[in-house]
Amino acid sequence: MKASIQIIAALAGTLAMSGCIFGGSKTADINVVEDFQGGVNPYLWRASLDTMDTLPLQTADPVGGIINYDWKSFESAEGERIRATIYILDSRLRADGVKVTVFRQVQQDGVWTDADVDAETGMQLENAILTRARVLKSSELG
């Protein structure tokens, strides 16, 4: 339970640092659609990258809609690390158009071992991505 709280706190810090909750960069909000060449919803794509920008990007496929992040440890959760995969499932900006899977490992006797992740973590990240996507879309309309 304590580990889950630490991971959620670390991810909340990631969200706050990325600006997805607090509006982000105004210059980054402009012309999302014009600059996008992929096959998935451009707002969800950009919002996903913005929201998770403190995790190391491993691969990104805008046509297939999959973003893979590599492992990262946070000072607030020593001996733990997380990684994430984001699936953008629709070309429309819809609540069910994004799925986030978070993986967590803990270090035991010098070996990284898979650990449970609170089911709410993925949903919280999905909601943050959706919120950011709406901000991006409204900034282009306004």
C-alpha positions as CSV (number, residue, x, y, z in Angstrom):
1,M,0.0,0.0,0.0
2,K,2.8,2.4,0.9
3,A,4.6,1.7,-2.4
4,S,1.4,2.4,-4.3
5,I,1.0,5.8,-2.6
6,Q,4.7,6.6,-3.4
7,I,4.2,5.7,-7.1
8,I,1.0,7.8,-7.3
9,A,2.9,10.7,-5.6
10,A,5.8,10.3,-8.1
11,L,3.4,10.3,-11.1
12,A,1.5,13.2,-9.7
13,G,4.8,15.1,-9.5
14,T,5.4,14.1,-13.1
15,L,2.0,15.5,-14.1
16,A,2.6,18.7,-12.3
17,M,6.1,19.1,-13.7
18,S,4.8,18.4,-17.3
19,G,2.3,21.2,-17.1
20,C,-0.7,19.1,-18.1
21,I,-2.6,20.0,-15.0
22,F,-1.6,23.7,-15.0
23,G,-2.0,24.5,-18.7
24,G,1.5,23.8,-20.0
25,S,3.4,26.0,-22.5
26,K,1.3,28.3,-24.5
27,T,3.6,28.1,-27.5
28,A,3.4,24.3,-27.4
29,D,-0.4,24.5,-27.5
30,I,-0.6,26.2,-30.9
31,N,-1.0,24.3,-34.2
32,V,-1.1,20.8,-32.9
33,V,-3.2,19.6,-35.8
34,E,-1.3,21.4,-38.5
35,D,2.0,19.9,-37.4
36,F,0.7,16.3,-36.9
37,Q,1.4,13.6,-39.5
38,G,0.1,10.5,-37.7
39,G,-3.0,8.4,-37.9
40,V,-4.3,8.8,-34.4
41,N,-6.0,11.8,-32.7
42,P,-3.4,14.6,-32.7
43,Y,-4.6,16.1,-29.4
44,L,-4.4,12.8,-27.6
45,W,-1.0,12.1,-29.1
46,R,0.5,15.5,-28.1
47,A,-1.2,15.4,-24.7
48,S,0.3,11.9,-24.1
49,L,3.8,13.2,-24.9
50,D,3.3,16.3,-22.8
51,T,1.9,14.5,-19.8
52,M,4.6,11.8,-19.6
53,D,7.5,14.0,-20.6
54,T,9.6,13.3,-17.5
55,L,9.8,9.6,-18.4
56,P,12.4,8.6,-20.9
57,L,10.8,8.0,-24.3
58,Q,11.7,4.6,-25.8
59,T,9.6,4.4,-28.9
60,A,6.7,6.3,-30.5
61,D,4.6,5.2,-33.4
62,P,2.0,7.9,-34.3
63,V,0.5,5.8,-37.0
64,G,-0.1,2.8,-34.7
65,G,-0.8,5.0,-31.7
66,I,1.7,3.4,-29.3
67,I,4.1,5.3,-27.1
68,N,6.6,3.3,-24.9
69,Y,8.5,4.8,-22.1
70,D,11.6,3.3,-20.5
71,W,12.1,2.6,-16.8
72,K,12.6,5.6,-14.4
73,S,13.2,5.8,-10.7
74,F,12.1,8.7,-8.6
75,E,13.9,10.0,-5.5
76,S,10.6,9.9,-3.6
77,A,10.3,6.1,-4.1
78,E,13.8,4.7,-3.6
79,G,14.2,1.1,-4.7
80,E,11.3,1.3,-7.2
81,R,11.0,2.2,-10.8
82,I,8.2,2.6,-13.3
83,R,7.6,2.5,-17.0
84,A,4.5,3.1,-19.1
85,T,2.9,2.3,-22.4
86,I,0.2,4.6,-23.9
87,Y,-2.2,3.3,-26.5
88,I,-4.1,5.9,-28.5
89,L,-7.1,3.9,-29.7
90,D,-9.1,6.4,-31.8
91,S,-8.8,9.2,-34.3
92,R,-11.4,11.1,-32.4
93,L,-11.0,12.9,-29.1
94,R,-13.0,10.6,-26.9
95,A,-12.7,9.5,-23.3
96,D,-12.1,5.9,-24.3
97,G,-9.6,6.9,-26.9
98,V,-6.5,6.5,-24.7
99,K,-5.3,3.6,-22.5
100,V,-2.3,3.8,-20.2
101,T,-0.6,0.8,-18.8
102,V,1.9,1.4,-16.0
103,F,4.5,-1.2,-14.9
104,R,6.3,-1.1,-11.6
105,Q,9.3,-3.0,-10.2
106,V,10.9,-3.0,-6.8
107,Q,14.5,-3.9,-6.1
108,Q,15.0,-6.9,-3.9
109,D,18.5,-8.1,-3.1
110,G,19.8,-6.2,-6.1
111,V,17.3,-7.7,-8.5
112,W,14.4,-5.8,-10.1
113,T,11.2,-7.7,-9.5
114,D,7.7,-7.0,-10.9
115,A,5.3,-5.5,-8.4
116,D,1.6,-4.6,-8.4
117,V,0.4,-1.2,-9.6
118,D,-2.7,0.5,-8.2
119,A,-5.5,0.1,-10.8
120,E,-6.3,3.8,-10.3
121,T,-2.8,4.9,-11.5
122,G,-3.5,4.2,-15.2
123,M,-7.0,5.8,-15.0
124,Q,-5.5,9.0,-13.4
125,L,-3.0,9.3,-16.1
126,E,-5.6,8.7,-18.8
127,N,-7.7,11.5,-17.2
128,A,-4.7,13.8,-17.2
129,I,-4.0,13.1,-20.8
130,L,-7.7,13.8,-21.7
131,T,-7.6,17.0,-19.8
132,R,-4.4,18.1,-21.6
133,A,-5.9,17.1,-25.0
134,R,-9.0,19.3,-24.3
135,V,-6.7,22.2,-23.4
136,L,-4.8,21.8,-26.6
137,K,-8.0,21.6,-28.7
138,S,-9.6,24.6,-27.1
139,S,-6.4,26.7,-27.5
140,E,-6.6,26.1,-31.3
141,L,-10.3,27.0,-31.4
142,G,-9.9,30.2,-29.3
